[in-house]
Amino acid sequence: MKLATLKTGGRDGTLVVVSRDLTQCQPVPHIARTLQAALDDWERTAPQLREVYLALNNGAARHAQPFDETQCHSPLPRAYQWADGSAYLNHVELVRRARNSEVPASFWTDPLMYQGGSDSFVGPRDPMYALSEEWGIDLEAEVAVITGDVPMGATPEQCAKAIRLVMLVNDVSLRNLIPAELAKGFGFFQSKPASAFSPVAVTPDELGDDWRDSKLHLPLLVQVNARPFGKPNAGVDMTFNFSQLVAHLAKTREIEAGSIVGSGTVSNKHDSLHGSSIGKGGVGYCCIAEVRMVETIESGAPKTGFLQFGDTVRIEMEDARGNSIFGAIEQTVAKYPKPA
């Protein structure tokens, strides 16, 4: 089943069911006006939403309309919780190696996670706003899940059953603001502006065999300025799967329906650093910072600059037949307009 939120009907948008091929959709106010409302009553709403989904795919939906990704908000325009992990330790290893330090042993058994701002996300075709290019604007292409209710102390097996939906995310980072924030010992805050999620969120069963072990085993396709930038497989080199990440979050608290948990920047290991970029035959990257880390390791200093105003970023994932699963996040970096 595929679900999306249109930018109509108020701050939380209008829930629509989307056809498998992303060409048709149908609003479902008689079932749930918003995605959060559907998640709050999932046992009742999910079967009804699935009936609409089947009708859309069979050409039998009564109130179908064309689906336009550009009219979408993030599936949850705001959420009760947005917790982002760092499940791909190759990314962490590169950061450490670039500054001649090792990954602490605990990182392999205890996931890294931070709590991001969730009061306001941006749509998948909205600009990546910033006030200054000097902040070091970077993309971070990731996979994320939306949970149902999870009790405190839930096991990974229990958490796997609580994963309701899967989607993609651009977790924007302002790299030049990060060092000073981390030095304070309280983690990210100003360096993590609003994230954007894919137009469509899908139920795990929709992914078939590509969703197994609470991981999504498909390449994450990233373009920067319409040029291939990354295509690492999201199911490869993921040290902690999503059920483990959700369980980590639930260790000391209950998790409410509509909470979002991210994977962290998708990153695959490489046989040779010199073969890591797509241009050199590798799988590339999901953030500019990782390119700069490799350049620092190879030559002692980074060469690739961060994003500038006017640059574009596209994040997408395709099935084995080349069909877009979640629709595309496609954003242009822009200077935030001064308030009137």
N, C-alpha and C positions, 0 to 999 in steps of 0.2 A: 504494500500500500504506500502511496506517495501523497504527502500533504504539503501545503504551502499557505502563506499568509499574504493577502493582497493589502495594498496601502489604502484601504477604504474602511469606513466604519469606526473611526476613532483611533486612539493611540495604540491599541493592541491589534488593530487590523481585522480582517475578515478571513476566517478559515475556509480554505477550498481543498477539495480532493482533486488530485491531478492524475491524468491518465499515464500509463506506463511510458508512452512515447513522448510525454511532455507537450502534447499539442492541444489537449482539452482539459477543462477543469469545471468544477461545479461547486458553488457555495452551498453550505450545509447548515443554515441557521436553525433549522428544525432539530438538528443533532447537537451542534455546539457552535457558538458564534466565533469563538477564538480557539487557538490551539491549546492555550492553557486550560480553558474550560473542558476541552476534550480529555486532556491528561488528568485533570482532577477527577474525572468520572470514567476512566478508561475501560473498566469492565463493561459498562453500558454502551459507551460511544464507539469503541473499536469495532464491534461486529456491524453496527449500522454504517460506519464509515467504509468498512470493507465492502458492503453491499453496493454502495455508490461507486466505489472503485471498480468493482467487477462490471457494473453497468456501463461505466465510461469506456472501459477496454473493449466491451462487446458492442459498442455503438448504440446502447439502449438507454442512456441517461436522458432524463426528461428535461433537464435544465442545463445542459452542457453549453459551455462558451469557450472561445479560443483562450488558450493559456499564454500569457505574455510575461516572460521572466522580468522584463524591465519594470513591471508594475508591482513586483514583489517586495515585501519587506523581508528581513530575516524571519525564518519560521516562527521564532519567538522574538518579537520586537523588543521585549525586555523579559528578564527571567529572575526568579527568586534566587538563583545562584549560578555563577559561572566560575568553575574551578578548572584551571589548566595544568596538566601534568607536563612532564618532560620524559616521555617513555622511551625515546630513541637515544640511548646513551652514546651512540657514535657522535651525535651533535655535541654532547657534553664533553666527550673525550677530546674533540677537536678544539673546543674552547680552552680546555685545560692545557693541551699540548702546545697551543699557540703562545701560552705564557709560561711554558716549562714547568707545569705542575701536573700531578696525577689525580685521577678520579678517586675520591675516598671510597673505601671498600663498602661502606654503608649504602652508597648510591645504587649498588647492584641488588640490594634486598629491600630497600625502603624508598618508594617513589618520591621524586621531587614534585611539588605542587604549589601553586600560588592561587590566591583568590582574586579574580579580576572584577572589574566593574560590570554590573549586569543591569543597571537601571535603564540603560539605553544602548541598544545595538544599532547598526546602520544596515541599510538594505544592500543586497549583493551587487547592485549597479550604482550605488551612491559613491560619491568621491571619498578618497582617503584624505581627510582634512588635517592640516597642521598649520601652525602659525609661522613656522620657520623651517627652511631646509637644513639649517645648522643643527637641528635636533637629531639628524641621522635617521631618516624615515626608512623603515624596512618592512617588508612583508614577512609573514610566517604562515605557510600553507600547512594545514592540519586536518585531521579527522576529529569529529566530536560526536558524542552521544547525548541524548536526552533521557532522563530516568523517570520512572514512576516513584512512588513512595518507597523508601528503603529504611529499615529499622537500624538503630545504632548497633554496631558490632556485627553487622551482616557479613557472611562469608562471601568469598568471590563467587561461589556457585549460586548463592542467593542473589547476588548483585547482577549476575549474568541474566537472570530471569526478569530483572527490573529494568533492563534497557529497552526503552520503547521505540526510539527512533535514532537514526544515524544521519549525519550531515557533514558538510565540509565547512572550514572556517579560515578566514584570513585574520590571524591574531596580530594586528599591527604592533610593531615595536619602535620606539624612539631611542635608538641605540646610544646616542651621545648623552642621553639623560640617565641611562641605567647605572653607570659606575658610581655616581654620587649617591644615588638612591640606595644601592646595595651596601655602600659603605656605612650607611646609617644603621644597618642591621634589621630594618623592618620590611625589606623586600620592595617589589615593584609598586608604583602608584602613578605618578605623572608620566612615567615612561611607557605606560600601557593605555593608549586611547581606546575608543570604541572599536570593537571587532565587528566584522561582517560575516554572515553565514550564507551558505548556498541557498538558492531560491527554494529548493525542495528538500524536505527531510523524508527518509524512507524507513519503513519497518525492517528489522534485520532479516526476516524471512524473504523479503523482496530481493535480497542480495544473493540468495541461493548458496552454493558452495563457496562463493567468494567471502562469505562471512562465516568464519569458523574460529574456534578458540577465542571468541570475543575480539577478533581482529579482522580488519578488512583487507583482503589479499588482492589488491589491485594497484596499479600505478597511479600516483597523484600527479596530474599534468599541470605544469606551471609555465606560463609565458610572461616575459617582461618586454614591453614594447613590441609585442607580436612576434617575438623570437623565443624559441624553446629554451627554457631555463632549467627545468627539472622534470623528472619522471620516475622518482624512486617508488618502489613498491611499499605501500603502507603496512603490509603484513610481514615485511622482512625487517629483521633487526629491531623489532619492538620488544624491549626488555620486559615491560609490564603491559599486559593486555587491559582492555577496558573494564573487565570484571574486577581485576586487581586494583585499578585506579579508583573505581567507585567504592570498593571495600576500604581503601585507604582513607577516602573522604568520610566514610561512615564509621570509622573507628571510634570517634568520640561524640558523634551527633547523629540525629535522624536526618535523612535527606528527603526533602519534599518533592512531590511530583512537579516536573518542569525544571529540574536542576540540569545544568549542562556541564559535562566533563570533557575536556579536550585532551588530545594525545600528546601535545607538544609538537614541535617542528618535525615533520617526517624526514628521516635521514637514513640512508643505507651506507654500509661500509664499502670500501673500495679496495681492490687488490693493490692499486697504485694510486697515490694522490694525483699523479700526472694524468691519470685516465678518468678522473672524477667528473669533469665537465662533459656536457653533452657534445660539445665541439670536439672533444678528444675521445669520444666513444663511451663515456660513462653515463650514469643516470642523472647527473646534475644535482641540483639543490632545491630546497624549498624556502631558503632565505638568503639574503645577500651577506649577512654576517658570516655564514659558513664558508662562502667563497673567500671572504677576506681572511678567515682563519687559515685556510689552505694556502693562500698566497703568503701569509706571514710565515708559515712553517717552511714553505719552499724557498722564499727569497728574503725573508726577514722583515717584510713590510707589506701591508695590503695595497692593492692597486685599484680594485673595483670600488667605485663610489656608491653611496646609498642613493635612494630614489630622490628625484627632483620633481618640482611642480611640472605637470604635463605628462609625466611618465604614466604608463598603464600596466596593470597587473591582471592576469587572468588565471583562475584556478578552477580545475574541472576534473572529473573522473569518468571514464568510459567503461562499458562492459566489454565482454569478449568480442562482440559484434560491432564495436565502435560507436555505440549509442550512449549519449550523455545520461548519466544516472540521476544526478542531483541538479542539473542545470549548471550554469557557470557563474562564479563570482568574477566580475569584471569591473575594476575600479580605476579611476584616474586620480593621481595625486594632485591635490589642489590646495591653495592657500585659503584658510578659513576666512570668510568675509567678516569685516568689522560690523558689530551690531549697529543698527540704525540709531 
